C-alpha cells in the first residue's frame, strides 16, 4: 500500500482558527496539522498530492480544514482522470500534528465484451488497456483508447461501468455495435478527358477486417461505358494495420488504359502501370479529442508507360518510347476539425533518383528532350472551411506543384475538371509547375458535414482558377497557360447511401489548345454531375 506525506515547512506561520467563539458559544476545537499521511495511493504523483493538501497545513486547524484537504485530494484524482478513486478520513487520534487520509482506488475486477459479431472480443479488449482487470482506470486515457477503437466506422464500442463483486471494485461491459465490414461503391459521372466519350462508370468493393486484424483489401474498376476502349482503369489496394501502433502500410497497383485516369484525388496521365508502397505514420499529438490529425508518409513507386501516348492537351498522337522508372516520395499532411469548420494542409516531395532503381536519363529524354532523371518536384495544398454562424460557410482551397526541372508528361501538373477548374475537361492543360485555387460560398439548409450527422444538403456558388508553366518549352509549346471559371452547384450527401454532385460552370478563358481550336472556348457552359451509392 502506497504511503505519501505532505508536511508543513518548519517556518509555517500560525493560522487563525476557522471559527471563533461568538455570543457565548464554545469555540470550535482546533489542532495543529503539520503533516498529512496519505495511505493507499499508487497512481497519483507525490507532488500532486502535496499540491492538493498543502493549503490545509498549519497551526490552529479545524475538522473543516481536514475535510477540505480530503476534498481537494479527491478532486485531484478526479482531475487526473481517476474517476473510481475516493478519499476518506479514517477514525484517528491526531498526535504530533499528523493526520491520516485513506485513498480507496477502485480497480477493475472484470472486463467483458458483449455484442461483437464481426470483430474478435479479445482484440477489442486488448486495445483498451486502461480497463485491464486489476488496473485503476485513467478515464482520460480510456477515452482516447476508445476513440482509437471507434475510428473503425463499422464498429462502435461504449463502456458500461457497474459495481464489482468485491467491495471497491468495478466491472466493465464493453458494449459493441458492429456490422459486416464489407463496402461497395458505385458511381456514374461525366468527368471525361478531352476527345473521349462523355461518361464514366466506377465500381469498387472493399473489406476492412481481413484476418480479424483490420487489414483492408479493395478493388476498383473505371470504364467509359459508351466506348470501353477509351478508358479502362483497374486498381487494387491492401492496407496493413498494426495491432500495437497506429501506423499503416499501403500496397497498391494500378493499370490504366486511359490517357487521363482520375482516381479519387489522384490524376494519372498516360496509359501504363504503377505499383507502389506507402508507410503512413500519425505524428505530433494526433488525437480525437483535439480534432487534429497529422500524418507523415514515405513511399516508393515503380512506374511503366508503354510506347504510344495521346496528349491530353492537343488530341494529337505522340509516339514516345517505353519508360520504366522508380519514384521516391515523402510527405506531411495535417487535418484539423473544430466546431466552426475544418482546415487541411499537405506537402509532398517526389524524385526519381538518377542511376538508381534503373532510372536512366536516356529514357527520360526519350519522353522529353530536356527531361532527365533526378528531378525534384513538390506538391502542396491547403484548404479551409469556416462557418459564419447558422448554416453558411466560406470554403477556400489552393494547391500546386513546384519544380525547377522540365518534367516528362507523366509527372506534370494537370488542371481542369470537376475536382480542379470546373467548366473544363479533365486535365485539359498540363505544366511542369503551377497552381489552382477555389473559392466557394456554401449554404446548408440541411446538416453540416461531420458536425450535425450524416445527411447533408448544401448549395454553393464558386470561382476556380489555375495558372501553369512549362520549363524550357520547345517549338510550338506554350510557355504559360491558365484556366478560370465561375458557377453554382449542389451537393447531397449520405441520403440512404446515395450522393449527388451537380455543378454548372462557365469558362472565363479559352482552355487547352486542340488540333485547330481551343478544347473549351471562353464563354462555354459546362454541366458536371456525379451520382453515387455506397454501402
Secondary structure as GFF3:
##gff-version 3
##sequence-region A 1 535
A	DSSP	beta_strand	3	7	.	.	.	ID=ss1
A	DSSP	beta_strand	31	33	.	.	.	ID=ss2
A	DSSP	beta_strand	35	39	.	.	.	ID=ss3
A	DSSP	alpha_helix	46	53	.	.	.	ID=ss4
A	DSSP	three_ten_helix	54	56	.	.	.	ID=ss5
A	DSSP	beta_strand	58	61	.	.	.	ID=ss6
A	DSSP	alpha_helix	63	79	.	.	.	ID=ss7
A	DSSP	beta_strand	85	88	.	.	.	ID=ss8
A	DSSP	beta_strand	98	105	.	.	.	ID=ss9
A	DSSP	beta_strand	107	114	.	.	.	ID=ss10
A	DSSP	alpha_helix	121	127	.	.	.	ID=ss11
A	DSSP	three_ten_helix	129	131	.	.	.	ID=ss12
A	DSSP	alpha_helix	139	149	.	.	.	ID=ss13
A	DSSP	beta_strand	155	163	.	.	.	ID=ss14
A	DSSP	beta_strand	169	178	.	.	.	ID=ss15
A	DSSP	beta_strand	182	189	.	.	.	ID=ss16
A	DSSP	beta_strand	200	210	.	.	.	ID=ss17
A	DSSP	beta_strand	215	223	.	.	.	ID=ss18
A	DSSP	three_ten_helix	228	230	.	.	.	ID=ss19
A	DSSP	beta_strand	232	241	.	.	.	ID=ss20
A	DSSP	beta_strand	248	256	.	.	.	ID=ss21
A	DSSP	beta_strand	260	263	.	.	.	ID=ss22
A	DSSP	beta_strand	266	269	.	.	.	ID=ss23
A	DSSP	beta_strand	272	287	.	.	.	ID=ss24
A	DSSP	beta_strand	292	305	.	.	.	ID=ss25
A	DSSP	beta_strand	308	310	.	.	.	ID=ss26
A	DSSP	beta_strand	317	319	.	.	.	ID=ss27
A	DSSP	beta_strand	323	338	.	.	.	ID=ss28
A	DSSP	beta_strand	341	351	.	.	.	ID=ss29
A	DSSP	alpha_helix	361	367	.	.	.	ID=ss30
A	DSSP	beta_strand	376	387	.	.	.	ID=ss31
A	DSSP	beta_strand	392	403	.	.	.	ID=ss32
A	DSSP	three_ten_helix	409	411	.	.	.	ID=ss33
A	DSSP	beta_strand	413	415	.	.	.	ID=ss34
A	DSSP	beta_strand	429	431	.	.	.	ID=ss35
A	DSSP	beta_strand	433	446	.	.	.	ID=ss36
A	DSSP	beta_strand	456	469	.	.	.	ID=ss37
A	DSSP	beta_strand	480	495	.	.	.	ID=ss38
A	DSSP	beta_strand	498	507	.	.	.	ID=ss39
A	DSSP	beta_strand	525	534	.	.	.	ID=ss40
###
